[in-house]
Amino acid sequence: QPAQLERLIQRLDGSNVHFFVHVDKKSADKAAIFSALSKFPNVRAVSDFDVNWMGFNMVLSTIGLMKLALSAGISFKYFVLLSGQDYPIKGKQYIDQFLEQHDQDFISFARISDAADNYKNKVRYYHYYDFPYSNPRNSRKIPFLVYLYYGIHRRFMKYLPERKFYNNMSPFFGSQWFALTGGTVTYILQFLDKNPGYLKFMKYTEGPDETFFHTIILNSERRWNVCGYEKFEEWEKTRKPGEQFVQEYSSLRYMDWSDRGKDVPKPATLDESYFEILKDSPDLFARKFDQQKSAALLD
């Protein structure tokens, strides 16, 4: 949705902001997007990876954007990862003041060992989603190959040997989206330079964008800079069975993950019925928006 992406950038644009955009390599709208973005002097767009749902190329494109931003030679205080379906729910001045007044990293997190088996299985067994013909959300999918993965692999993977997590790190997971400080992004890239084996291990996990960066940060001294981590440490000492840790601010994003019926994707696509909820939200952004379904809300 090139027009929606352009609108997002216009809404956040300013002398203190730069945008680094990755466009899916297979996108049919690639030419239109590059054309729309060419009018902005502070936007750099690339199209290096064929991004697939739950695939590792999602992570590689994010790492590429981090490197691209750092190569600009600008001292950024915050690196905020947005999708083309995100949109600010606070004014530009409010967002600037919030980020000026804070020095913490905003990323949602939970320890995988505390989660249900379906989360533990994401890193326990081998998965691969960047083969387009077996990815259920790829336009090139072949139904028989999708069935082989979902019908056979997922049913029998529990009989396969379990993988030992890389370097005895404790895996964490959370939302893909974040607002990270410059020091933490620099640490992540330095860690990857020193630990190429981590990249290889995570390549064969399920939904690695929801574990990759969280695990690096929460296994390092940078964890003390994550919003809510000290409360998490205290909570773990006194937690009750089945209790969930509630993290203030999290990834600075409002999302509605409630179940809205069979075959309705989550999170919910927001429309004008969410206006009062978004107005009262402490978050800076929300997702997801659609330029048709969310037209009235965006206005």
Secondary structure as GFF3:
##gff-version 3
##sequence-region A 1 299
A	DSSP	alpha_helix	2	12	.	.	.	ID=ss1
A	DSSP	beta_strand	19	22	.	.	.	ID=ss2
A	DSSP	alpha_helix	30	37	.	.	.	ID=ss3
A	DSSP	beta_strand	43	46	.	.	.	ID=ss4
A	DSSP	alpha_helix	57	70	.	.	.	ID=ss5
A	DSSP	beta_strand	78	80	.	.	.	ID=ss6
A	DSSP	beta_strand	86	88	.	.	.	ID=ss7
A	DSSP	alpha_helix	92	101	.	.	.	ID=ss8
A	DSSP	beta_strand	106	107	.	.	.	ID=ss9
A	DSSP	beta_strand	110	111	.	.	.	ID=ss10
A	DSSP	three_ten_helix	112	114	.	.	.	ID=ss11
A	DSSP	alpha_helix	117	124	.	.	.	ID=ss12
A	DSSP	three_ten_helix	132	134	.	.	.	ID=ss13
A	DSSP	alpha_helix	143	147	.	.	.	ID=ss14
A	DSSP	pi_helix	148	153	.	.	.	ID=ss15
A	DSSP	alpha_helix	154	156	.	.	.	ID=ss16
A	DSSP	three_ten_helix	157	159	.	.	.	ID=ss17
A	DSSP	three_ten_helix	166	168	.	.	.	ID=ss18
A	DSSP	beta_strand	172	173	.	.	.	ID=ss19
A	DSSP	beta_strand	178	181	.	.	.	ID=ss20
A	DSSP	alpha_helix	182	194	.	.	.	ID=ss21
A	DSSP	alpha_helix	196	202	.	.	.	ID=ss22
A	DSSP	three_ten_helix	208	210	.	.	.	ID=ss23
A	DSSP	alpha_helix	212	218	.	.	.	ID=ss24
A	DSSP	three_ten_helix	221	225	.	.	.	ID=ss25
A	DSSP	alpha_helix	229	238	.	.	.	ID=ss26
A	DSSP	beta_strand	253	254	.	.	.	ID=ss27
A	DSSP	three_ten_helix	272	274	.	.	.	ID=ss28
A	DSSP	alpha_helix	275	280	.	.	.	ID=ss29
A	DSSP	beta_strand	285	287	.	.	.	ID=ss30
A	DSSP	alpha_helix	295	298	.	.	.	ID=ss31
###
